[in-house]
């Protein structure tokens, strides 16, 4: 079952307050996307001023700003453009951090609501229902599995949504600047990401199911050992319970560690390949006689 389908099923359990907060988060993400585009757009005139300030000085677009600032020489453009670039980068970074904070808090707030709802509905079940259930499984559902909903479904989808809007805004700007280079980069990076997704998706799903199962088993073992501590002490079966616990806990932690490694490592590989790709594109542009300024 994919995360989007899971989220559709969860949507009916999200209250109106959280839905309103989701709407505000979308507005914040759009603002962050605009800020990111502005900060990236500021790189071009900034680098242009460093490489050829006279070109910016002679531009008709820059003429009103030059008059307002009272600039008489092209070299005087460097300082104001540097200040604008720094401000744009700071505001963009601040908005991105705010988006990450808001979507993480909202995801866990939704998880808390779901956990509370599960616990409340469980307590109101008749005694016959409680008698037919294993209490450790109920505890696992309320705690670990409810946490898994917020961390494994809601948060990734919120992150995916905000990243998608950001990517669309950036790609639209890049295509406007240079369609050929932008489309080449999109195809190349898209291919890299597709390979990474297909290479890691199945392993992550299998480990996710294994982690969920092992968490339930671990809680059950803890409940049986500590809940029946009198019998354990009288029978001297501590070593049996600790062995069973270790046989469950070690695979659980290995699976969790594997997922963490798989989640982190592709980023560095993609960054390295991306740098190689950017270097290749820049070399091609310079070799074709476009000049260093256009290549940058």
PyMOL commands that set and color helices and strands:
alter all, ss='L'
color gray80, all
select helices_A, chain A and resi 3-11+16-57+60-69+74-123+127-131+135-142+144-177+179-227+229-235+238-287+291-295
alter helices_A, ss='H'
color red, helices_A
deselect
rebuild
show_as cartoon
